[in-house]
Amino acid sequence: MKVDSFHTLILPLREKLFRHALGIVRDRAEAEDILQDLLLKLWSRREEWEEIDNPEAYCYRAIRNMSLDRLAVASNRKSAWSSVEEEEKNLIDSESPHSRLVRKEQHALIAHCIAQLPERQQTLFRLREIEEMSYRQIADTLQISEELVKVTLFRARKKLQELLSGEALKEKSRMGTSLDQNER
Amino acid sequence: MDKEMKRDLIIELLNKYWNCETNLAEEQELRRLFAEEELPEELQRYAPLFSYIEEEQAPRLSAGFEQRLQESLRKADTAVVPKHMPRRTRLMRIAASILLLVGMGVSLYFITRQQNNPQYAESGKADSEVWEQATDALEKLADALRLSEEASRETLRQLNAMEIDWEMIDSLNSETAAAGRDPDVETEDAGELFHSGDTIQEGVTTGYPESINEEEKI
């Protein structure tokens, strides 16, 4: 049964968990490493699974915590190199270098803002926006009510709306220039 | 689409989006609209959010990940094997104690039956004789209990001695299984079970006297 639920329940989550980790550590190799660590840990402790009442929610929390730990350890030595390369690969070539840079700054600002949200809002935002899960699916995954899913997501989106519509514009330009200097 | 109309559509969708009233398809549509070139000036500031989401959706695990994962899972598996042992021995212990209880029950049954028959016939005998008989019977019972206790202790000791053998043999088995052909974790598990079944049988038939000897030495 445990072997089964590892294959039917946990393994199918791997792409989502990977993007979850990637959203935090911003480095593909690192994110894959963290995911492998997590899956390995779950596999070798499958005897104890009955004590975990909601493996999916547990996985999202675990990958988040592991990623934040890694980030804390790596933050000192990590340069911006990998993420710069990454984003350049993702962007369309027709874009001018300037608009590419601007967009990169904007994305950094949004990522920064999302990182400031409470844990549940962050997880929920990612599950809805990036993994495109329905409210029902999210409620089942995190074992909370659909109502709470909506309320939490509403708060997260409101924050981002505030950020983007004015209030943060000043901050954006401030952050933008500081990022700009870092780049050069 | 008319520019005006498009603007209205985006604004309407966007308002629904902030209020969490959009469904997944509408959210997709919103991302698509925001990705288009000629976006009304006042809406441009929201574009980064949707392009950010789109960008975050894209990454996939690299091709080599699956293989690396399977390898490390298999490695972890061989390390975990000893963990399986206590459960098997626990089962054997339960079986042994059931055997002990049954043994006691059977011996009790025979002893009391032996006693019962004469008691009816000799009910008129002297007190001392009855007393003698009773102590005799109790002694027999005590002997039988001691014997069965000793026997079950011996069984437990042998089981313990055998457990050591199993672990060794099992780790040998899993090592060969890991070194050899089987890449699939599940079938490897099944194979392991099969092998350990074999070793139990061997232990019972051939390893029996050996383990007693070992016990005596200790």
Interface residues (C-beta under 8 A of the other chain):
Chain A: V3 H7 R14 E15 F18 R19 L22 G23 R28 E32 L35 Q36 L39 L40 W43 S44 E47 E87 N90 R103 Q106 H107 L109 I110 A111 R126 E129 I130 E131 E132 S134 K150 L153 F154 R157 K158 L160 Q161 L164 S165 L169
Chain B: Y17 W18 N19 C20 L24 E27 Q28 R45 Y46 P48 L49 S51 Y52 I53 E55 E56 Q57 A58 P59 R60 L61 S62 F65 R68 L69 S72 L73 A76 D77 A79 V80 K83 V185 E186 D189
